[in-house]
Each structure stands twice: as C-alpha cells, then as structure tokens.
Amino acid sequence: MRSPSLDVIIHELREYPGLTRKKSAGSFRDLVGEFFGEDAGFFNLGEFDIAFTIDGIWHKVLDADLYWGGFISVLVNVHDIYAMGARPKFAVDVISAKDKESLEIMKKGIIDGAKTYRVVFLKGHVHPDSYYNSIDVAMIGLARKGSLIRSNTAKEGDSIVIAVDTDGKPHEKLPYNFDSTKKDPEILIKQLESMVYLAEKNLVNAGKDLSNAGIVGTIGMMLEVSGKGGYVDIGKIPMPKNVEVIQWLKTYPGCGFCVSTSYPEEVIDVFRRHGLEAAVVGEVNSSRVFTLRLNLDEKVFYDFRNESILGLV
Amino acid sequence: MRSPSLDVIIHELREYPGLTRKKSAGSFRDLVGEFFGEDAGFFNLGEFDIAFTIDGIWHKVLDADLYWGGFISVLVNVHDIYAMGARPKFAVDVISAKDKESLEIMKKGIIDGAKTYRVVFLKGHVHPDSYYNSIDVAMIGLARKGSLIRSNTAKEGDSIVIAVDTDGKPHEKLPYNFDSTKKDPEILIKQLESMVYLAEKNLVNAGKDLSNAGIVGTIGMMLEVSGKGGYVDIGKIPMPKNVEVIQWLKTYPGCGFCVSTSYPEEVIDVFRRHGLEAAVVGEVNSSRVFTLRLNLDEKVFYDFRNESILGLV
C-alpha cells in the first residue's frame, strides 16, 4: 500500500484533536509553575523522590466504552509515573455516574487496572447522582532520590528514541487507543520497568510517555518544553503491521515512551530486554523548529519560535 | 423563635441529600479495603505517614458558583488531610470546562485556595472541550509516623467533641455551605493545625472533618465505621447566631471537626486555643444505635444494626 505524502501526514496530525486540545494546557502554567509540561509533579522526602500525577478520562472514551475508560484511568496514570522513572504505588479516584450500572462498569475497569498494574487504591469518591459519567484518578509513585526523568531537559545532539509495544490492536470504537494490554501482567510491568532502569542508570536526558497527543505530538511536547528543535524520521518509527501510518502516529499506545539520550545504543538495548520495540527515530537540535522526514522529504511540523503545541504563545 | 421538634429535625436530616447520597460510598468498599470510610488513605514512608485523598465538587455547587467551587475544591481536601492529623502539602487537579471563561473562573478559585491554605499544585489536567464544568482535586499531606487520626476507632465511653468556626455566614446560593474563610489565612491555618496538635499528642481516639453529610451526619459516619452507637445532644452543638438549627445541622462548615476522645477537657482547650468554638456534644457507646437528644427528648436517628449511612447493609 502506498504511504501518504509528508504534507498529508503533517496536515492530519496538526488537525488531530488529541494534539490540538493540548493548547489549553498553557492556561495551567500559572498554577503548576516549574512542573508545567511534566507528566507528573514531584517532591523529595528523605531517600525518595515522590511523583504525583492526575489524569481525567476524555468523555469521548467513556461514551464509547465505560469499562475501558475505567481500566485506562489507571493505565494513563501508571504511564505518567513510569515516564518519570518512578514506580506507581498508590491511587485515589473520583467517579461521577449517571446511574448505578454505569458506576459498576467503570469501577470494574478501575479494579482490573489496579490489579494488573499493582496499584493500591486508598480512597474513592463517588457522585452517584451526576448527569454525566466521568473518572479522574490521581497516583503517587516512588523513585530513588535524584533519579527522576524530566520532560524539559532534552539536550542538543541527543538521539530521540521511541520504545513501544506493537503487539496489539486498536480498540474497536476508539481507533487511536492501541490496546496492547491483553497480556500477562508480568510482561506489561516488565515493559514499564524499563523506564525505572533508565532513570536509575541515568541513561536518558528527558522522557515522556506516548499519550493523547500521539507519537509525534508527544515528541513535539518534549522538544517544546525543552526549548529545542529536532527532526523525526517517520519511516524509522516502530509500527504494528495492522495499522495505517497516520492512524498510528495519532495513537495512544498501551505502552510507549519517547526519550532523549546521549546513549542510544544502550537505551535501545534496555528497552528491547524489557520487551519493547525500540529505535532511534530522530535527533534534537537547538533550532526550536521540529521537522518531520519521510524518505527524502523533510518539512516543518511545528516552529516553536512562533507557534506552540502547549498554548505558550 | 421556637425550635423545631426532634421528630422534625430527624426527618429533615434523614432526607437531606448531602447525607443520603453517602449511601453510594458503600460500593467503594471493594476498591479501597481497609481505608473505607476514612477521610484519606495513607501509607508509611520512613519517618512520615503520608495521607492521600481526593474529592470532587458536587455539580450543584459549580452550577451555583464556579469560583467558590474552585476555592472549596482545595478546602475540602485540606479538611480531609487535617482530619487525619496530617498537614496538606501538595495537590493536583483535573478541570473539565464548558468554555474558556468557566475554566478561568474555576482556576482562579483553585489558585486562591492554594494560596490561602499554602498548598503547592504539582499538576493540572484540563478537558477544554467538555459538555460540563467539573473540578476534582487530589492532595497529599504529611504526618509524623504513627500519629494519624482514623475515623473507625471511636471507643465506648468516649466523649464526642465538636469544634467549629461559627464566625461566618451561609453562601448566598448554597445555604448549607457556611463560609467562615473570609479571614487572614494565618487564622484559618491555626484553626486547622489544632488537629495536628491533637494527633501528635495522641489526645483523640477518632476524628473526621464536618463535611457534606452535615454536622450530625458526619458524627453518624464516625460511629458507624467504628461499629459503635452513641448520642448527640443537639442543644450542645456550637451554633452561629445567624442560622436556623436544621440548616446548621445540614451545614458543611468552613472549618469544623468532630472527634471522639477520652480527654474532653484537654481537647476542648486545644481547639479553643486554636480559635475554634468547641463543646462536648455527646458520648460513644457500644449499642450501634445513634440517638439524638433535644431538651428532655431522645429519639433514634440511625440504628446501625439494620440500616446504614454508608450503604453497608
């Protein structure tokens, strides 16, 4: 099958709501200060750094599948915590439910997510009489003091590495949710633990979990908050066989990370040993322009000198 | 003005949605296990116990006043953490907003709440394109190891003490939100710190913040999860001059706690020194029947042997 042109890819990605709605994030900069753009905030306590995050599930996900919404309300927070190189430990949640049946389905998803990813829920708050269904989960993770991976510290000359589990399939009703979670939890956790290993060995300069903004969009956020530019060669991104390229680039994978590193070979080796596909897909530079490459073509995706993914200009 | 009869008071309180909607809490017992009925869950880390909580703002509050909803989204979590005898430190939030204006008003409330109660926000997540307005905030507090106050440990023979700031007035549009927060933050924090003092001196057996279930309803939850009964004498509850008794009993005060203690005089002294009105209002017994007294009358409010506030039977 013929691949779409780079122009078409860029147009599609720039119009993708998963990416465009990140613009509203900028309005939080005055609230969270130095943690703006991080997957989780954090603080130190003795020999530990404690990562603290929260995520809400997009109403379109819950409209499509209440159980999946419950399950991923745990998963997306697990991703945030591992993206920092920390281990998720404890969670709390708020469920708003239109009715008892919806509440029970969402809760079942949360309980299964907690069991799969070995997170202990310490509190649940419920609005039993809501006019909508929604789930928000907050999570705490622990890391060895000084080891956390940040989003805004990508360095000029770094290689950009993507690691992702391509063994799965898109959710039936949510084409950009790639479900690779139907596996033994041991395997899923081993994949995620790659980030703790990289953090403790100090092998990466920055990292994020591949999430709602899609694979390329997430890299864009890392470059933007780092005050850098760079390129990504789309042809080098690990891909499942059963998904079209544009769909894949918009995807929130069941397990995926991008990192910026001076040790690409070691990093790829770590990811592979943890059961993820991994490849160098591009490089960081100081241009503040983020370009995409495909075959011999190269085009500007975002020019952070005068536009912003995160709503900062 | 003539006080309503005990029958009328009991009928009104038993029909109050702030209390009746607590029934849905029972459905969370399978998720949070031993922390069911606590104001916050917790875990130990070195010399600290870490309290972790979350609360969502009832949509009726946001329908009435977006700014107040933002402010109390911080306050209700601050209450949860102090109720455990811990100090609130860090928070994260999810805002869903119908439009940019609503988002900004809610955020202003959150920022003012964070400033007033000296809580640092580490992450904010926003749904900019929602069909409803909502706020959920999660919070972490720190306590000295082993000092935390629980909800389910009231003991037979304990005095029930209420401490509350009666200097304020009901919110214009929310008659059961009593706003006592229009004061120097130093005063507000000193009031709350009473609970940390009681926790560290080990002066109470159990405690909770007076919240949505109202003053009497909150005491009921403490007795129920403790597997106890007891009485409360309504005439002994500290009251502001500008609020009717039934309205007051349904109220979520700007600052209020109930505790169960073997040292009522010391506890009342601590609360008063921290700027709260405080009084012994009743006693804990082993009957599993919670009665209310008024003048010479005494009637059953909840019989936990065959009914439940928290949806446990």
Interface residues (C-beta under 8 A of the other chain):
Chain A: P17 R21 K23 S24 A25 S27 F28 D30 L31 V32 F35 E38 A40 G41 F42 F43 L45 G46 E47 F48 I50 F52 T53 I54 D55 G56 W58 H59 K89 F90 V92 D93 V94 S96 K100 L103 E104 K107 I110 I111 A114 V120 F121 L122 K123 G124 H125 V126 H127 P128 D129 S130 Y131 Y132 S134 D136 A138 I140 L142
Chain B: P17 R21 K23 S24 A25 S27 F28 D30 L31 V32 F35 E38 A40 G41 F42 F43 L45 G46 E47 F48 I50 F52 T53 I54 D55 G56 W58 H59 K89 F90 V92 D93 V94 S96 L103 E104 K107 I110 I111 A114 V120 F121 L122 K123 G124 H125 V126 H127 P128 D129 S130 Y131 Y132 S134 D136 A138 I140 L142
